[in-house]
Amino acid sequence: MKFGLLGRVLGHSLSPQIHQALFRALGTEDTYELLEREPEEVASFVQENPEGLRGSNVTIPYKETVLPYLAAIAPEAAKIGAVNTLSFSPQGVKGYNTDYLGFDRMLQAAGISLEGAAVTVLGNGGAAKAVLQVLADRRAASIRILARDRAKAEDALAHFLTQRPDTLLETYGSAEREGRGGQVIINTTPVGMFPKVGESPVSAAFTARFAAAVDIIYNPGETRFLADARETGARTCNGLYMLVAQAVASEEIWQQKKMDPELIPEIMKQLEATFHG
C-alpha cells in the first residue's frame, strides 16, 4: 500500500523515516512519500487520489484546507476543526486528527495529569488546536492561552473558544506581570527549536511557577524552556513521544489494527541520534 504526507514544504520532515520503521515492524512492503502540492492542487489530491494512496498525513498549511473535500470527519477532528490524517476508501475520504491522540498519549506516558489542573498554553497556531482540545476533553479546571497578538489569537482559535468560553486569553507581557502560575505549562510555539536553541517564549521566573512543563518541540531534546523548568524541580516532557505516537495512531487507522506500544520508545531512540542537544 502507498502512503504519504501532504504539505507544501516538506524537506525536513521525519515522517518517512518514522513510517518506514513502522512498516519494518509490520513486515510489510508499504511505502511512504513526501507529497508537496500547491494550494490549487489540494482538491484533486483528496477527491481524485491520483497517487492511489491508502492513506495520507496532512501538515501545514493544509490541515483545514482539506475539510470541504472529506466524506466524513472523526469526532476529535471535528471538534478541533483540523485534520492531519486521511484514510482513502471506496466510500470516500475520512479525516482524523492523530496529533490529538499523540499529545494525549504523550502526557499519559509522562505521568502528567490534566484533570482539575490549571493549565497555561503558549501560542495559538495550528499545533495549539489539538493541544487545547485534549485539555478540554481531559477536564482541565482552567485554561489560559498566552499569545503575542490577542485579536489574531481570538480569530485563530474561535472554534475552540466557542466550546470553552471560560478560557482566558492574554498576551505574554500581561501574564508575566501578573505572575500567576498553575500545575502545567505547555509550549506550542517554535521558539527554542534548533538552531535557535537558547531561546524560550517566557522567562525562567515565569516557568518556575508551574509543577510540570511540556514542549512539543523535539529538536533539541531539551529546549531552554524545559531546562528552566527542570532546574526548578518540575516534571518535564519534550515532543518526541507525540511525534512518533501520532504516526503510530495514523498507521493504526490505515492498517486497521493496534500496534505494539513499545514501538514508540524504540523509534524514539532511533530518531534521537539525529538530533541536536
QUIUR-V756233 format. One record per helix or strand of 2 or more residues. SS is the DSSP state (~ for helix, > for strand). FROM is the first residue (numbers start at 1). TO is the last residue. If there is no record, write none. Layout:
# QUIUR-V756233
{{SS & FROM & TO} {SS & FROM & TO}}
This chain:
# QUIUR-V756233
{{> & 2 & 7} {~ & 15 & 26} {> & 31 & 36} {~ & 39 & 48} {> & 55 & 58} {~ & 65 & 69} {> & 72 & 73} {~ & 75 & 80} {> & 85 & 89} {> & 92 & 96} {~ & 98 & 110} {> & 118 & 122} {~ & 126 & 137} {> & 142 & 147} {~ & 150 & 156} {~ & 158 & 163} {> & 168 & 171} {~ & 172 & 178} {> & 182 & 187} {~ & 204 & 207} {> & 210 & 215} {~ & 224 & 231} {> & 235 & 237} {~ & 240 & 255} {~ & 262 & 272}}
